[in-house]
């Protein structure tokens, strides 16, 4: 499977949903990219954040981010 479109990738330092700051990319595949992130509301605790590509979601009702 091809990697995600580079235009859809998150940038280091980008804030997501006012909760996560992107620290770097851990890996990607055809359906998702996993990022190293800091969870801001928990004192910058490091977490892995998986972001699904639109084509990887089974339905439009499926959340893009899961906590």
N, C-alpha and C positions, 0 to 999 in steps of 0.2 A: 504494500500500500504506500501511496505517496505521503510525504510529510504535509503538514498543514500549510496553507498559503501564508507566506511571510507577512502579508498585510494584516493578517488576523492575530499575529503574535503580540504578546504584551511586552512592554519595555521595562527595563530595570528602573526602579524608582516610581513606577506608575502605581497609583492607589486604586484599589478595586473595592467598590461598594462601601467606601469610607471605613473599611475594616482591615484590608490586607495591603501591604506594600511589597511589590515584586522585588526579589533580591537576585534572581537568576533563573535560568531554565535548566531543569534536570533532565528532561527527555521529551521526545514527541514521537507520534506515530500517525496512522491514518485517521484516527478518530479523536485524538486528544493530545494536549500538551500538558506536562506536569512542571510546575514552577516551584522554586524555593521562595517562600514568602514570610514576612513578619506579620503576625496577627496583632494589630495595633491596640485593640481593646483589652489585650492580655499582656501588656508590657513588652511588646515586640517579641513574643514567643515565636520561634521558628516553626513553620508548618509546611506541608506540601499542599499545593493547590492545583487541582486537576481541572482543566478547562476543556469542555467538549466542543468539537467543531460542530457547526450547524448540521452538517450531513451525518454526524455521528449520533445525533439525538434521534430516538425512535419516534417521538412525537413532539409537537410544538409545546405541549404541556409539561414536558420533562424539564426540570430546572437546569440552568447552565452551570451553576455553582451549588455544591452540596456541602453543608456544614456538619 
